């Protein structure tokens, strides 16, 4: 790899324009600290192929907990679980004694031991999860997705429910009497899709109106995915809606001063919402602390192309505000961000400032299958992909970034086209080469995975140092599992030279007079903008809910809560950076 004579060091940004500093190579080499580690959603895990056809990968409904100086991650239908100390090196455990082929596991520390339950029928425990040996200690009941929670006083509670007809319930268990129910069940979360717009179960392309919703055969969402946190004396019961197969899959929260209520709906719901971008969906998750004591939310990403439950995992910074509001910042949630425990302010300043350089750029390929064109590799949609005609070595994909840019990281998202794999890949993995060029003729190695043995369907590589180049080429060396070489996203991150977008002006917001769940926004085009981000919230200084808008200067929203005032702004984005909206528009 050839080092450039000038290196670009992006400065962290928070609600401000990305800045760039330039240093000579010599000065940089003398003073350069090690680069803070980053990750990029979907989380770079060896997602397992499911055990039945069609061949497809899945992990969802994640429960994350800190135990014995490590974070432990349990996800549906994964054949085991992971643990990590740094969120970049994930170790997998295949356990014995656990019913791991069921959906929506939960974990909790009870009496100093890690306790696991799934399916609402039993509790299992261990004090050595790395060894993977578990024992059953109790039979319990519960309908669908469950959550175990131990309060500060030692009392244990069970929350459960997974239905479009019944609520989420809560009850108290007695661990000294085999976890028998001693109080409850109590109804806690009941869906209200005609008041909470984000809860409505509406398929893509269906009519969007109150009248249409009332005529729909079943507009009610699946209410599921309970998870409890206690912060500053408040109990936050989180739940997911409207359905895991939808891009609008999100998490809301009810808050109480007691573990079984009464609970109050948070007006700023959903608190975890990411309906647009490369990897949409941010529902059915869990909230945990990093090494600095900052909160994160890990949640489910939807793909749902080969199967309704084709899903991945994503992680976003989260915050409990002193006034009780719970919020997750999913803005640029699909772009590189610092790993948990790295940034001193992950909620507001977790981006290294690297932009997507490959968005909608010209692409050349070695070959293409019908229905899977080359442009799918740069359309910023995980649900579409390019596929070569074979899985042979030397199938390739080349992207022209348009001009020489500073490259900081690369994420290669493989699509497993025509894979025949069932279960985890063992001793097999994608092997490939990423090269960079200034002129499309002389190539330098950017990422070398010719000897790779790690299954990494969303392989993210942060470069050791910035590299400049205009053309990026991905070449197949080996495709596993009988698949064709296929890519849902060759995502190149860094910063382009050029002008930032102009500030967005002329923002208007109008509430639907007949349906308070809906609003229509418009704005004037921003010069040099590639796309826009609409941010909104219930306070002008807390605009954390977001939509990415491509090829348009308007947005129809149907995710609002009836009777709640909102505030909106619009950011303009291109490969150079972000110009944050300064004008905040109220919407009564």
N, C-alpha and C positions, 0 to 999 in steps of 0.2 A: 504494500500500500504506500503510495507516494504522499508525503505530507505537503500541504499547501504552504506557501510562503507567508500567507496571512490567515490567521485562525479567527473564527467568529465565536464569541462567547455570549449567548443570549442571557439577558437578565430576567429573573422571575418577574411576572407581572400580576397585578391584582387590580381589576377595574381600571387599567391604564394601558397605554400603548406599549407594545413590545419595543424595547430598546436594544441596540447592538453595540458592543464594544469591540474594537480591533486592537490586536496586539501583534507584534512581530513574533515569529516562531521562536526565536532565541529567548526573548523576554518571557514568553508564555511557558517555555520548557523549564525555565529557572524557577518560576513562581507558581506554576499550575498545581492546585490541589487535586486530589482524586475527585473524579466526577461523581456527584450524588447519584445514587441508583434510581432508575425509573422503571415503570411497568406500563403496559398498555392493554386496555380491555379489548376483547375478552381475555380473561386471565390465562396466562400461558401454562396450561395444564395438559397432561396426556388423557384427554377425554376418552372414555371407554366407548367402543362400539357396543350396542345393545345385543342381547343374546338371541334375538329373533329377527327375521327379515321384516322390512327392508333394512339393509346395512346402513346404520347411521349412528353418530355419536350423541351422547347425552350426559349432562350433569345439570342439576337444578335443585331448587329448594334448599339452599345452603344454610347450615348452622355452623357458626364459627365461635370458638371459645378459647380463652387463654388458660393453660394448665401446665404446671411444672416447667415454666420458662419457655414454652412454645405455644404457637397457635395451632389449633386442631380444627380441620375443616371436614365436615361431613356433608355429602350431597347425594341426592337420589340416584339410585341405580348405577353406582360407580364401582361396585365390586370391592369397596373398601373405603379408606379415607386418607387424607393427607395431613402432614404436619410440617411446620416451617418456623425458622427463627428470624428470617429476614424478608419474607414474601417474594424472594426470587428463587431460592432453592427449596423445592417442594419434595418431600419424601413420602412415598406411598406405602400404606400398610394394608395387607390382606388379612383380615382378622378371622378368628375362629370363635364360634359361639354367638354370632350376631345374625339376625335376619336381614341381610344387606340387600336383598332383592325386592325391597318394598320402597314406596315413595315417602318423601318428606321426613327424614330423621331429625331428631332433636337431641341435644346434649346439654347437660348441666352438671355443675360440681355440687354434690350433696354429701355432707359429712367427710369432705376431703377426698372423695373419690369421684371419678368421672362416671356419670350415669347417662345411658343411652336408651332411647325408646323410639319406636317407629310403628305406625299402623294402629297405635292405641291399644295394644294388647299385653305388653310386658315391659319391665324395666331391667336393663342389664348394666353391669358395673365392672370397672377395673381400676387399679391404681398404677397400671403400666400400659398405657395405650400403645406405646411404641412396640411392645412385644405382641400386641394384638390378641391377647387371651382375655375373653370376657365370660362372665357368668350371669345367669338369670337370677334375680333376687325377688321379683314380685310380679304378680299378674295385675293388670289394671284394665280399665275400659276407656274408651274414647272414640269418637267418630271422626275418622280421617286425620288430617294434619294435627299434630299435637305439639305442645311446648311444655317443658318442665321448668319451674322457676322456684328457687329457694330464696326466701327473704332474709334480711339481716338478722331477724330474730330466730331463724332456723325453721320457720314454717315453710311447708312445701305446697306449691299450687300447680294445678294442671289446667291448661287451656287447650281447647280442641274444637274442630269444626271444619268441614270442607264440603260445601253444598251451595246450590243456588236456591234452596228452599228453607234451610234451617240456619240458625245463627252460629256464632262462636260462643261457646260456653266456658265458664270458669268454675273450678271447685278446689277445695282444700283437701290435701291428702295428709295422712299421718304416717311418716316413715317408720315409726316405732311399731306400727301395727300392719306391716306389709303394704304400706301405701294405700290403705283403704280410705274411701271418701268419708270425710267427717263434716263437710259443709258444702252445700250446692247440689246440683249444678245451678249456676246463675247465668241468665242470658246477658251477653255483653255487647256483641257487635251484630247488628241487623242491617242488611243492605237497604239503601234508600236511593236507587238510581235516578229517581225523578227529582231529587234534591241535590245529589252529589253527581255532577256530570261525568266525572272520571270513572264512576262505578258502572256506567251503563255498558251492557254487553252488546256491542254493535260491530258486526263484521265489516271489513273494508268494502266500500262500495255501496253499503246499505244507506237508505235515506237518513238524513240527520235533522230531526225535528221532534218536538214533544209529541205531535200527533202521530208521527211514524213510530216512535218508541212505544206509545200506548197501544198501537195496533200490532206490534211485533208479538209473535207467539210466546217468546220468553225473553224479555229484556233484562231479567235479573242476573246479576253476576254470580260467579262462584266466590263466596267469602271464605277465605282459607289462610293458611300460613301464619298462624299466631306466633308471636314472639314478644317476650316481656323484658323490659329494662326498668330498673329503678334508679333514678337520678335526682339528687337533691330532694329526697322525700316524696317525689312524684312517681307514679306507676304509669309506664307507657306501654300499652298493649297494641302492638302493630298487627296489621292484617293485610292480605293481598286481594286485589280485584282488578279487572273483571274476569280475566281468563288467561291462562299461561300461554295460549297460542297467539295472543294479540299483542301488537306493538305497544298498546296502551297499558299493558300489565304493569301495575304499580303497587306501592305500599302506602296505606294510610295508618292513622294512629288515633286511639282514644286515650284520654288521660284521666287519672284519678288520684285521690289521696289515700286510697285503700286498695289492696290487691284484688278484691272482688267488687270494687265499685262503691257507689255509682260512678260511671265513666262519662266523660264529655268528649264529643267529637271535636277534633282540631280543625278550625275553619280554614287553615292553610293547606289542608290535605289536597292531593296526595303529597306526602313528604318525600317520597322517592319515586321519581317519574322521569322517564327517558324515552319518549315515543318516537324519536327521530334519530338520525345519525347512522353510523355503520352498524352498530350492534344494539338495536332498540330493545326496550324492556328493562324494568328495574323493580320487579315485584317478587314476592315470596322470598324474603331475605332475613338476615339477622344483623344486629348492630353490636359492635364490639369495640374495645379500646386497643390502641397501639402502644408501643413502648413509651411514648411521651405522655400517654393518658388522653390522647385525642381519639375521637370516635370515628368509626367507619361503618359503612353499610355494604354488605355483600349480598348480591341479589341475582335474579334469573334473567338471562337474555334469551329472547325467542328467535328461532329460525323457522321451525315448523314447515319445512318444505317436503322432506321425504316422509315425515311422520309428525303428528301434532306435538309430540313431546321431544322433538329435536331441539335441544337447548344448550346454553353455555352459562358461564358465571362472569360477573363483573363486580367491581369494587369502587366505591365512591366515598369521599370525605363527608362527614356528617357532624352535626352540632346540636347540642341541647342549649338553647338560650336561657338566660336567667329568668325570663318571664314565662318559661314553660314551652315555647315553641320548639318542635323538633324539625330539622330541615336537613336534606341531603343535597349537596352541590353536584349535579350531573352535567353542568355546562362543560363542554369539551371532554366529557367523560370517556370518549373513545380515543382521545389523543394521549400521548405520553404524559404521565404525571409521576411525581416522586413517590417512592414506596412508603408505606406507613412507618412512622418513626423517624423520617428524614427531615421533612419541613417543620419549621417551628410554628407554622400557621397553615396546616393542610386545608382547612375549609376555604380560606380566602386566597391562599398563595401556594397552590400545589402544582402549578404548571411550570415547566422549564421554558415555556414560550415557543416551543417547536410547533410549526404549522404543517398541514398536509400539503406536500409539494406535488403529489401525483394525481390529485383530483381532476377527473375528466381530461387528462392529458392524452395526446396522441399515443397509440399503442400499435406495435407490430408483434406478430406471433409466428411461430413455426408452422402451426396448423390450428384449425378450430373445428369442433363438432357443431353441427347444426343445432340451433337453439341456445348455444353457449358461446356467444361472440366475445372477441377480445376486449371490447369496451366494458364488459361486465367486471373486469379485474380492477377498474379504476372508477367505478360508479358510486362508491361509498355505500354499498348495500351488501350485507352479509348473506342475504337471501338469493342473490344472483351470483353467477360465477362463469368465468371462462374455462373451457376445457379443451385441451389438445386432443387430437384424434387417438393418441396412444399414451402409454405410460413409459415409453422408451426414453433412454438417456438422450440428451441433446434436444428434447422439446424445449422451447424457450419463449420468453415474453420480454419485450423491450419497451420502455416508457421514455418518451421525450419530455423532460420537465419544462421545456420552453426556453430556458436560459440557464446559465451556470448558477447553481444555488449551493448553499451550505447544508450538507446532509448530516444529521445527528443520529438517526435511528431508522430501522427498517422493520416492518412487521409483514410477514408472509402468512397469509391465511389460506390454508389448503382446503379444498372442497370435497376430496375423496370421491370424485365422479366414478360411478360403476364399481365401487369397492365391494368386495365379497366378504369383508372381515366381520366376524362376530366375536365379541369379548375384546379384552385388551390386546394391543399389539405387543408381542414379546420377541425381542431380538430383531425387530424390523422398525424402520423409521424413514422419513423423507430425508434424502440427501440431495443437496443442491449447492449452487454457487450464485452469489449476487456480485455483479461487477458494475463499475462506474466509468464513465468516459466523458471527456469534454467535447469530443467531436464525433462520437459514434464509431470510431475506427480503432483507436488505441485504448485498451481496457485495462483497468486496475481492479484487483480484488477488493471487494467491500465486505462481504460476509462469506466465509468459507465453511460450508457444512458437508464437505465431501466425505468425512469420516463420522458423521453424526450417527448416534445410536439412540438418542432420546426421542420418543414420540412427542411431537410438538405441532399439532395442527394449527396453532395460532402463534407461530414462532416469532418472538419479538427480540431484536438485537439492538442494544444501545451501543453505538460505536465507541471505541476507546478514546477517540478524539474526533472533532469535526472534520469532514472531508468535503471538498468542492467537486462539482460535476454537473453535467447537463443530462446525460443519458444513464439510465439504470436498467440492467439486464439480469433477468432471473433465468437460470439454466438448470434443467432437471438432470440429476445424476442417477437417482433411483426413486421410484414411487412405490410405496408399500401396498400390501393388501389387494393386489390385483387391480388397483385403480388406474384411471387415466390421470395424467398430470393436469391438475385443475386448481384454479386460484379464485377465491371469492374477493380477495383484496390484496394487491401488492401496494402497500401503503408506505410511502417514503416521507419521513418527517425531517424538518429543519426550517430554514428561512430563505426565501427568495429575495433577491435584490429588487428594488423598485419602491413604488409609493404605497403607503398604507391607504386603505379605503377612506373616502371622505365621510364625515359624520352624517348619520342618518337624520333627515329632517322630514317635516310634514307628517308626523305620526298622528293617526287618528284611531280611536277605539270606540266602538258603539255596542252596547249591550242589546241583545234581542229582547224587545219589549214583551214578547209572549213566552219567552223561555230564558230564565235567568242563568241557565247553565251555559248559554252560548253568547259569543261576542264575535265581532268582525273587526279586524285591524287592517290598516293600510299605512303605507309610508312611501316617500319619494325614493327613487333609485339613488344608490350611493355610487359615486364614481370609483372605479377600480375594485368594487366588491365582487367576490365570487359567490358568496351566499350570505345569509343573515341569520342572526339568532334573536328570537323574540324571548325576552325574559320578563317574568311577572311574579307578583306575590301580593300579600295582604298588607305589606308596609312598603313605603317607597325606598327604604334602605335594605330590604330583604327580598330581592327579586331572584329567587333561586329556581323556580320552575321554568323550563325552557323548551322551545321548539326550534329546530333548525329548518330554514326555509330556503329551498333552491329554486332558481328560475321563476321567481315570483316576488312581488312586493305587497303581498297581502296574506292574511291568514284567517281562516275560520276556526274558532275554538269552540269545543263542546265539552270541555273538562272542568268548568267552573262550578262552584258551590252556590246554590241559590241563597240570596240574602247576604252575600259577602261582598264588600268593596275590594277592588283590586287596583294595582298600579302596574304599568307596562313601560318597557323601553325596548329599543332595537339596536343590536350591535351589527357592525359590518365587518366581514372577514375576507381576507385573501391569504395567499401563501407568504406574504411578508409579515402579516400580523393582524391584530384586532384593533378596531376603533370602537371603544365602548360607547353606548348610548348615554348621553348626558341629559336628554330630555325625558322626564318621567311623566306619563299620562295617567291621570286617575280615571277609574271606571266605577261609577256608583252602581 
